[in-house]
Amino acid sequence: MNQVTVVDHPLVQHKLTTCRMKETETWQFRGLVEDITTLLLYEACRQAQTEGVEINTPVAKAEGRVLKTDSPCFVAVLRAGLGMVPGGLRLFPSARAGHIGLYRDHETHAPVEYYCNLPRGIEACDCYLLEPMLATGGSAVRALDILKKANAGSITVLSLIAAPEGVKMITARHKDVQIFLGALDEKLNDKAYIIPGLGDAGDRIFGTV
């Protein structure tokens, strides 16, 4: 599990608990997903490389440090991943975004690709795959396969919650990918939904419950 970081910061846990509540309204849920994404990304960037620069403050010259790259690529797994993009853009307004469309076959639970649009030059980017829930892990693995086929740079997965089954699949198939979670839940049920989970993230973000 050295690939997995569960961000146990009190703010993340507070906001995630509110996300889980069935009485939380769509507009609240959407804002909470954005907030949690920003907090997960903050932790994921802890090891980001910086370089020294000389600057002028209003008072004197000073030595500072800046990120070597401040234009990562956020790749949202459609549709629910779209709800995480604004949270990423809070920290990196100049970031670019890609989209991978996948849906889960209700019989086999296998991911089916229907759309892919990635920015040019993605091989030079730090990529963050945005997938609110890692249930079976099938969609995330498929999206990671697509990113690696496109020669994407370093890839990090950001997700609100995950089931152990999903984490196990991702870490087995992609041993070089780091995963940042708000919580690692108990299990999947017989319909491959996360328990206790938070319902369908896409439905709750877009109000299609």
NUVEX-114694 format. One line per 5 residues: number of its first residue (from 1); their letters; for each residue x, y, z of C-alpha. Coordinates in steps of 0.25 Angstrom, whole numbers, plus 5000, padded with zeros to 4 digits. Layout:
! residues N
NUM = a = X,Y,Z; ...;
END
This chain:
! residues 209
1 = mnqvt = 5000,5000,5000; 5012,5009,4999; 5005,5015,4986; 4993,5019,4994; 4991,5032,5003;
6 = vvdhp = 4979,5034,5011; 4978,5048,5014; 4973,5048,5028; 4973,5064,5030; 4961,5068,5038;
11 = lvqhk = 4956,5077,5027; 4956,5066,5017; 4949,5056,5027; 4938,5067,5031; 4935,5070,5016;
16 = lttcr = 4935,5056,5012; 4925,5052,5023; 4916,5063,5019; 4917,5058,5004; 4913,5044,5009;
21 = mkete = 4900,5049,5016; 4888,5046,5007; 4881,5059,5011; 4892,5067,5005; 4887,5075,4993;
26 = twqfr = 4893,5075,4979; 4899,5089,4980; 4905,5086,4994; 4911,5073,4989; 4917,5079,4976;
31 = glved = 4924,5090,4985; 4929,5079,4995; 4935,5071,4983; 4942,5083,4978; 4947,5086,4992;
36 = ittll = 4952,5072,4995; 4959,5071,4981; 4967,5084,4985; 4971,5078,4998; 4975,5065,4992;
41 = lyeac = 4983,5072,4981; 4990,5080,4992; 4995,5067,4999; 4999,5061,4985; 5008,5073,4982;
46 = rqaqt = 5016,5072,4995; 5027,5065,4987; 5027,5075,4975; 5040,5080,4971; 5044,5095,4972;
51 = egvei = 5055,5103,4968; 5061,5116,4973; 5058,5130,4967; 5062,5144,4970; 5051,5154,4972;
56 = ntpva = 5048,5168,4976; 5039,5170,4987; 5033,5185,4989; 5045,5186,5000; 5057,5178,4995;
61 = kaegr = 5063,5167,4986; 5059,5153,4991; 5062,5139,4989; 5049,5130,4986; 5045,5117,4981;
66 = vlktd = 5035,5114,4970; 5030,5101,4964; 5038,5095,4953; 5025,5093,4946; 5011,5100,4949;
71 = spcfv = 5003,5095,4938; 4999,5081,4940; 4989,5073,4933; 4976,5069,4940; 4969,5057,4933;
76 = avlra = 4955,5055,4937; 4948,5042,4935; 4934,5045,4930; 4925,5049,4935; 4927,5050,4950;
81 = glgmv = 4942,5054,4949; 4937,5067,4943; 4932,5071,4957; 4947,5070,4962; 4953,5079,4951;
86 = pgglr = 4949,5093,4957; 4956,5089,4970; 4969,5086,4963; 4968,5099,4955; 4968,5107,4969;
91 = lfpsa = 4982,5103,4971; 4987,5102,4956; 4979,5113,4948; 4988,5110,4936; 4986,5095,4936;
96 = raghi = 4980,5088,4924; 4969,5078,4924; 4967,5065,4917; 4955,5056,4917; 4953,5041,4916;
101 = glyrd = 4939,5036,4914; 4936,5022,4921; 4924,5015,4926; 4922,5003,4933; 4914,4991,4927;
106 = hetha = 4904,4988,4937; 4905,4973,4934; 4920,4971,4933; 4924,4983,4941; 4935,4985,4931;
111 = pveyy = 4938,4999,4926; 4934,5003,4912; 4942,5014,4905; 4933,5024,4897; 4942,5037,4897;
116 = cnlpr = 4956,5042,4899; 4962,5056,4897; 4975,5059,4903; 4984,5071,4901; 4996,5072,4892;
121 = gieac = 5009,5071,4899; 5003,5062,4910; 5016,5054,4911; 5023,5066,4917; 5012,5069,4928;
126 = dcyll = 5010,5064,4942; 4996,5057,4940; 4985,5056,4951; 4974,5046,4948; 4961,5051,4954;
131 = epmla = 4952,5039,4958; 4943,5042,4970; 4941,5027,4973; 4949,5015,4971; 4940,5003,4972;
136 = tggsa = 4945,4992,4964; 4956,5000,4959; 4953,4996,4945; 4950,5010,4939; 4963,5016,4946;
141 = vrald = 4972,5005,4941; 4966,5007,4927; 4968,5022,4928; 4982,5019,4932; 4985,5010,4921;
146 = ilkka = 4980,5021,4911; 4989,5031,4918; 5001,5022,4917; 4998,5019,4903; 4999,5034,4900;
151 = nagsi = 5012,5035,4907; 5007,5044,4918; 5017,5048,4929; 5016,5045,4943; 5002,5041,4947;
156 = tvlsl = 4995,5042,4960; 4981,5038,4963; 4972,5047,4972; 4959,5040,4977; 4949,5044,4989;
161 = iaape = 4947,5029,4993; 4951,5015,4989; 4948,5001,4992; 4960,4991,4995; 4956,4983,4982;
166 = gvkmi = 4958,4996,4973; 4971,5000,4980; 4977,4986,4979; 4974,4985,4964; 4980,4999,4961;
171 = tarhk = 4993,4996,4969; 4994,4982,4963; 4993,4988,4949; 5000,5001,4950; 5011,5000,4961;
176 = dvqif = 5017,5014,4957; 5004,5022,4960; 5002,5029,4973; 4987,5029,4979; 4982,5040,4988;
181 = lgald = 4969,5037,4995; 4959,5044,5005; 4955,5030,5010; 4957,5015,5008; 4944,5009,5010;
186 = eklnd = 4940,4995,5015; 4936,4987,5002; 4928,4986,4990; 4914,4980,4990; 4908,4970,4980;
191 = kayii = 4905,4981,4970; 4919,4986,4971; 4915,4999,4979; 4925,5004,4990; 4920,5001,5004;
196 = pglgd = 4917,5011,5011; 4920,5020,5000; 4913,5032,4996; 4904,5028,4985; 4906,5031,4970;
201 = agdri = 4916,5043,4970; 4912,5047,4956; 4897,5047,4959; 4899,5055,4972; 4908,5065,4965;
206 = fgtv = 4899,5067,4953; 4886,5066,4960; 4881,5054,4952; 4878,5045,4965;
END
